[in-house]
């Protein structure tokens, strides 16, 4: 099992949902005493919301790239971003780290294709 790097803290409520679901899935697949091998980089949400309001996506990208590099240095073999909005910078973040970044849209598309869903409605950040 690969060690997952989680960029979280945007908000902590979102991160706790990802953490819980990841561990529930590992428990279901591997048994009741197993948990997900992961590293968490918990961002301070206040500066992020300020930069979002200012439209400073370059600054946000830099922050996310630093988090991704820190997780990679800590032993993460795969990255996820534990929030929807910050996937706006996922392509740039993924391009600046040597491990794969799983994009929420790719994971969603895979599940929808497997279920043969052809029409969906999504809510998200513009």
C-alpha positions as CSV (number, residue, x, y, z in Angstrom):
1,X,0.0,0.0,0.0
2,X,1.4,3.4,-1.0
3,X,1.8,6.1,1.7
4,X,-0.6,8.9,0.8
5,X,0.2,12.6,1.3
6,X,-2.9,14.6,2.2
7,X,-2.8,18.4,1.7
8,X,-5.5,19.5,4.2
9,X,-6.7,22.2,6.5
10,X,-8.9,23.9,3.9
11,X,-11.0,23.6,6.1
12,X,-10.2,21.2,8.8
13,X,-13.8,20.0,8.6
14,X,-13.2,18.9,5.0
15,X,-9.9,17.2,6.0
16,X,-11.6,15.2,8.7
17,X,-14.1,13.8,6.2
18,X,-11.3,12.7,3.9
19,X,-9.4,11.2,6.8
20,X,-12.4,9.3,8.1
21,X,-13.4,8.0,4.6
22,X,-9.8,6.9,3.8
23,X,-9.5,5.0,7.0
24,X,-13.0,3.4,6.7
25,X,-12.1,2.2,3.2
26,X,-8.8,0.7,4.3
27,X,-10.6,-1.0,7.2
28,X,-13.2,-2.4,4.9
29,X,-10.6,-3.7,2.4
30,X,-7.9,-4.9,4.8
31,X,-9.6,-5.7,8.1
32,X,-10.8,-3.9,11.3
33,X,-7.3,-3.2,12.7
34,X,-5.9,-1.6,9.6
35,X,-5.7,2.2,8.9
36,X,-4.5,4.3,6.0
37,X,-0.7,4.9,5.8
38,X,-0.7,8.7,5.3
39,X,1.0,11.9,6.0
40,X,-1.1,15.1,6.6
41,X,0.1,18.6,5.7
42,X,-2.5,20.8,7.5
43,X,-2.6,24.3,6.0
44,X,-3.7,27.4,8.0
45,X,-7.0,28.2,6.3
46,X,-7.1,31.9,7.1
47,X,-4.2,33.0,4.8
48,X,-5.7,30.8,2.1
49,X,-9.1,32.4,2.3
50,X,-7.5,35.8,2.1
51,X,-5.5,34.9,-1.0
52,X,-8.6,33.4,-2.6
53,X,-10.5,36.6,-2.0
54,X,-7.7,38.6,-3.5
55,X,-7.6,36.3,-6.5
56,X,-3.9,35.5,-5.8
57,X,-3.9,32.0,-7.3
58,X,-0.2,32.2,-8.0
59,X,0.4,32.7,-4.3
60,X,-1.9,29.8,-3.5
61,X,-0.2,27.6,-6.0
62,X,3.2,28.3,-4.3
63,X,1.8,27.4,-0.9
64,X,0.3,24.2,-2.3
65,X,3.6,23.3,-4.1
66,X,5.5,23.8,-0.9
67,X,3.1,21.5,0.9
68,X,3.3,18.9,-1.8
69,X,7.2,19.0,-1.7
70,X,7.1,18.6,2.1
71,X,4.9,15.6,1.9
72,X,7.1,14.0,-0.8
73,X,10.2,14.7,1.3
74,X,8.4,13.0,4.3
75,X,7.8,9.8,2.3
76,X,4.5,10.3,0.5
77,X,4.1,8.3,-2.7
78,X,0.8,9.8,-3.9
79,X,-0.9,13.1,-3.2
80,X,-4.4,14.3,-2.7
81,X,-5.9,17.7,-1.9
82,X,-8.6,17.3,0.8
83,X,-10.9,20.1,-0.5
84,X,-12.7,21.0,-3.7
85,X,-11.7,24.6,-4.4
86,X,-8.0,24.2,-4.3
87,X,-8.1,21.7,-7.2
88,X,-8.1,24.9,-9.3
89,X,-4.3,24.8,-8.9
90,X,-3.9,21.0,-8.9
91,X,-2.4,20.7,-12.4
92,X,0.4,23.2,-11.5
93,X,1.0,21.6,-8.1
94,X,1.2,18.1,-9.7
95,X,3.7,19.4,-12.3
96,X,6.1,20.6,-9.6
97,X,6.3,17.3,-7.6
98,X,7.8,14.0,-8.6
99,X,4.9,11.9,-7.3
100,X,1.4,11.6,-8.7
101,X,-1.4,13.9,-7.6
102,X,-4.8,12.3,-7.8
103,X,-7.3,15.0,-9.0
104,X,-10.8,14.9,-7.5
105,X,-12.3,15.2,-11.1
106,X,-10.4,12.1,-12.3
107,X,-11.5,10.1,-9.3
108,X,-15.1,11.3,-9.7
109,X,-15.0,10.5,-13.5
110,X,-13.7,7.0,-12.9
111,X,-16.5,6.2,-10.5
112,X,-19.2,7.7,-12.8
113,X,-17.8,5.8,-15.8
114,X,-17.8,2.5,-13.9
115,X,-21.4,3.1,-12.9
116,X,-22.2,4.1,-16.5
117,X,-23.6,7.4,-15.4
118,X,-23.9,9.7,-18.5
119,X,-25.4,12.9,-17.1
120,X,-24.4,14.5,-13.8
121,X,-24.8,17.8,-12.0
122,X,-21.9,19.1,-10.0
123,X,-21.7,22.0,-7.5
124,X,-18.3,23.7,-7.1
125,X,-16.2,26.7,-7.2
126,X,-16.2,28.6,-10.5
